[in-house]
Each structure stands twice: as structure tokens, then as C-alpha cells.
Amino acid sequence: MNRFRRTLLKGAGMTAGMLAGAQPFAFAQSYPSKPVRIVVPYPPGGPTDIVARLAGSKLEERFKQPFVIDNKPGAGGNLGAEMVARAAPDGYSLVVGTTAHAINPSIFKQMSYDLLRDLAPVALLTRVPLVLVVHPAVPARTVEEFIAHARKSDGALAYASSGNGQSTHLAAELFKSMTGVKMTHVPYKGSAPALVDVAGGQVAAMFDTMLSAMPQVKAGRLRALAVTSERRSGAAPELPTIAESGVSGYEATAWNGLLAPAGTPKDIVEPLNKAVNELLAQPDVAQRLAADGAEPGTGSVAEFDKFIRVELDKWARAVKSSGAVIN
């Protein structure tokens, strides 16, 4: 009897162990079995929102489940990121991380989450240069003329950004530090409302992504002076870089990538990474991104993790140099 009982218990333990070991695989095989929420930590209509909606629609096609965009702007992108950092690590809550999330740990005195500890990299979506745009009434058609105009204004010239500590903010601060010009910063809650005011003449200039700024340029509501990348953009090869326009060594780019709560199973993260890489390779997606100056991100989960760590270090040095701080 005792021997029988021991054998029965041993068999039960083995069965339980097999079921436990099979659970992640079975879970991953059924993922997603319900709608997935993609949190965009900025308002609708901005560059991050545009990329998220494009990716979300393609992921819906791939996984046959809704990928719902949930705009949660605020705190320089921190509000939406914190929501996902605190969500269950089951693959049903994702956030679109950006350059801002690599900047924020250095510029905010207090952070409610840790990018490396509380969020896990899934896939890099895009990398895109910024473009310096001005209202058509600004008497400048080149970077050199813009610098001369800004110097005459002696700080009265205002520039917009998508928020304190965003790449659109620090790109301008980097420009100021490298040229010695004075400009007044006017932060907004996202690129879309900022561009509306620049196009309306309430603010003179902005460093914004090509993805959201170039349609305004093509419509004649803004004038583009130069791109911030190291090389000219294929989407607007006629535009010089800021570096070749006399500000030697200047370079700043923006990026978007999917992040999940830390602890999300590898068997969920890896298929998502593969799906993102596949959708970025689709001709219609690549053409859409290229038309707006964006480059597909692609790469493995490990490569995206390494990329984020490099970005954190780069922007920490830039923030220290600028002296920018947000309480």
C-alpha cells in the first residue's frame, strides 16, 4: 500500500511537472486570444501615433486579433510607459517607446518606473531624422539665415517641442549649445498640437520628425530648412543636413519601438519581434515609411535591448551638457 501510494504520488508529480512545463508553450501558441492594447504615450496624429497605427493594423492582419491603439499622453511620455510597466506581463499591454524614454531618466528628477527594470524590449519599429521647420513668415531659407535671424531676435524667437525632455526639445537645445543662439522653448503635449501652432504662426520654429512635419511642408504651411541626421534623407534629398549647413558634428534622430512589461514570456516576445520585422519588410509599409523619411527599425530582441542601452548613455551625456532638468 505504501509502495503503491508512493508510486501514485510520484506519477502525479511527474504529470504536474509536465503540465507546468507545457503551460508557457500552450499559452504562447494561443496568443493572442483577445485584443491587445498598444499604448501610445502621445496625442493622436503625431509621429508615434502614425507609426503605431500602421504597425497595429498589420499586426491585426497577422494575428487575427484587434491591436487597439490607446493614446495616453502626459509627463513627457512617462504616463503611458508607467501604465504598461505596471500591467500584467502577459503580452496584452504594449507601449510604443521613443527617444524620449531614453532621455527621461536623465532629465526628470523623479521617475515612477525604470526603463531597463520595468519594461522589456520587443522590437524596434522606426528610426527617423528630425527636420528643422519654420513658419513661412520667418525670414530664413537656410540654416545660416536662421541662425542669423535668431541672433538678431536675442531670445525672442520661440521654438515648439512635443514636450519637455523630448527629442524635439533636446535637438533644439543641442542646436542652441552648438551655435550659441538664444531661443525660447514652448513645450506642447505632443507633436501634432505643436505643429498646428507653428503652421499658424504662434511659434516660429520646431525640430520635428519628418513623419509628421513633411506633410505640412508639402502643403506649404511650413518651410523645411535642414534635416538633423548624419546623412541626407532619401525622402527629401534636396534638404541639407544641419552639419553640412555649418554646424559641424550636429546629429540627432528619433526612434519608435514596442516595449512590454518586464517578465513577459519569451515565447510571446519573440513571435511579436518576428511579426514586426516581417511587417516592416512589406513593400507598402516600407514605401509609406520611406515617403515620410523613416527607416524601418528591424533587428532581434537582443539588438533592440543593446540599442536602448546605447541611447540611454548618449542622451545622458546630452542632457548633462545642456543642463536641462524637469522637476
MONOR-V445523 format. One record per residue. RES is the residue in three letters. SS is DSSP state (2 for helix, 1 for strand, 0 for the rest). OMEGA is omega in whole degrees, 0 to 359 (999 if undefined). Layout:
res ss omega
RES SS OMEGA
RES SS OMEGA
//
This chain:
res ss omega
MET 0 179
ASN 2 179
ARG 2 179
PHE 2 181
ARG 2 179
ARG 2 180
THR 2 179
LEU 2 179
LEU 2 179
LYS 2 179
GLY 2 178
ALA 2 179
GLY 2 179
MET 2 180
THR 2 178
ALA 2 180
GLY 2 179
MET 2 179
LEU 2 179
ALA 2 180
GLY 2 182
ALA 2 186
GLN 2 180
PRO 2 181
PHE 2 180
ALA 2 179
PHE 2 181
ALA 2 181
GLN 2 182
SER 2 182
TYR 0 351
PRO 0 180
SER 0 179
LYS 0 181
PRO 0 177
VAL 1 180
ARG 1 173
ILE 1 180
VAL 1 174
VAL 1 186
PRO 0 179
TYR 0 181
PRO 0 175
PRO 0 174
GLY 0 179
GLY 0 184
PRO 2 180
THR 2 178
ASP 2 180
ILE 2 180
VAL 2 181
ALA 2 181
ARG 2 177
LEU 2 180
ALA 2 181
GLY 2 180
SER 2 179
LYS 2 178
LEU 2 175
GLU 2 179
GLU 2 184
ARG 2 187
PHE 2 178
LYS 0 174
GLN 0 178
PRO 0 170
PHE 1 191
VAL 1 178
ILE 1 182
ASP 1 182
ASN 1 180
LYS 0 182
PRO 0 175
GLY 0 176
ALA 2 176
GLY 2 181
GLY 2 183
ASN 2 184
LEU 2 180
GLY 2 180
ALA 2 180
GLU 2 179
MET 2 181
VAL 2 177
ALA 2 181
ARG 0 182
ALA 0 178
ALA 0 181
PRO 0 184
ASP 0 178
GLY 0 182
TYR 0 173
SER 1 178
LEU 1 176
VAL 1 175
VAL 1 176
GLY 1 182
THR 1 175
THR 2 181
ALA 2 182
HIS 2 172
ALA 2 180
ILE 2 189
ASN 2 181
PRO 2 181
SER 2 187
ILE 2 177
PHE 1 179
LYS 0 180
GLN 0 178
MET 0 182
SER 0 178
TYR 0 178
ASP 0 185
LEU 2 183
LEU 2 184
ARG 2 190
ASP 2 179
LEU 1 182
ALA 1 178
PRO 1 176
VAL 1 181
ALA 1 174
LEU 1 182
LEU 1 184
THR 1 167
ARG 1 186
VAL 1 175
PRO 1 171
LEU 1 177
VAL 1 177
LEU 1 180
VAL 1 179
VAL 1 172
HIS 0 182
PRO 0 180
ALA 0 179
VAL 0 184
PRO 0 179
ALA 0 176
ARG 0 177
THR 0 177
VAL 2 180
GLU 2 179
GLU 2 178
PHE 2 178
ILE 2 180
ALA 2 179
HIS 2 180
ALA 2 180
ARG 2 177
LYS 2 181
SER 2 177
ASP 0 176
GLY 0 181
ALA 0 179
LEU 0 183
ALA 1 175
TYR 1 180
ALA 1 173
SER 1 179
SER 0 177
GLY 0 178
ASN 0 178
GLY 0 178
GLN 0 178
SER 2 179
THR 2 176
HIS 2 185
LEU 2 175
ALA 2 178
ALA 2 178
GLU 2 176
LEU 2 178
PHE 2 179
LYS 2 184
SER 2 183
MET 2 181
THR 2 181
GLY 0 180
VAL 0 176
LYS 0 177
MET 0 180
THR 1 182
HIS 1 176
VAL 1 182
PRO 1 176
TYR 0 177
LYS 0 180
GLY 0 182
SER 2 185
ALA 2 179
PRO 2 178
ALA 2 180
LEU 2 178
VAL 2 182
ASP 2 176
VAL 2 178
ALA 2 180
GLY 0 177
GLY 0 178
GLN 0 177
VAL 0 189
ALA 0 191
ALA 1 176
MET 1 169
PHE 1 182
ASP 1 179
THR 1 178
MET 2 183
LEU 2 181
SER 2 185
ALA 2 187
MET 2 175
PRO 2 177
GLN 2 178
VAL 2 181
LYS 2 179
ALA 0 178
GLY 0 181
ARG 0 177
LEU 0 175
ARG 1 179
ALA 1 181
LEU 1 183
ALA 1 175
VAL 1 186
THR 0 183
SER 0 180
GLU 0 179
ARG 0 178
ARG 0 181
SER 0 177
GLY 2 180
ALA 2 179
ALA 2 185
PRO 0 179
GLU 0 181
LEU 0 177
PRO 0 172
THR 1 177
ILE 0 180
ALA 0 181
GLU 0 178
SER 0 175
GLY 0 178
VAL 0 187
SER 0 177
GLY 0 181
TYR 0 177
GLU 0 177
ALA 0 178
THR 1 178
ALA 1 178
TRP 1 175
ASN 1 178
GLY 1 179
LEU 1 177
LEU 1 178
ALA 1 175
PRO 1 177
ALA 0 180
GLY 0 175
THR 0 185
PRO 0 179
LYS 2 181
ASP 2 173
ILE 2 182
VAL 2 184
GLU 2 176
PRO 2 176
LEU 2 177
ASN 2 180
LYS 2 181
ALA 2 179
VAL 2 178
ASN 2 179
GLU 2 181
LEU 2 179
LEU 2 179
ALA 0 179
GLN 0 185
PRO 2 182
ASP 2 178
VAL 2 181
ALA 2 180
GLN 2 180
ARG 2 181
LEU 2 181
ALA 2 180
ALA 2 181
ASP 0 175
GLY 0 182
ALA 1 175
GLU 1 177
PRO 1 182
GLY 0 183
THR 0 179
GLY 0 182
SER 0 176
VAL 2 180
ALA 2 179
GLU 2 177
PHE 2 177
ASP 2 179
LYS 2 179
PHE 2 180
ILE 2 181
ARG 2 176
VAL 2 179
GLU 2 179
LEU 2 181
ASP 2 182
LYS 2 183
TRP 2 175
ALA 2 178
ARG 2 179
ALA 2 179
VAL 2 179
LYS 2 180
SER 2 182
SER 2 182
GLY 0 181
ALA 0 179
VAL 0 175
ILE 1 180
ASN 0 999
//
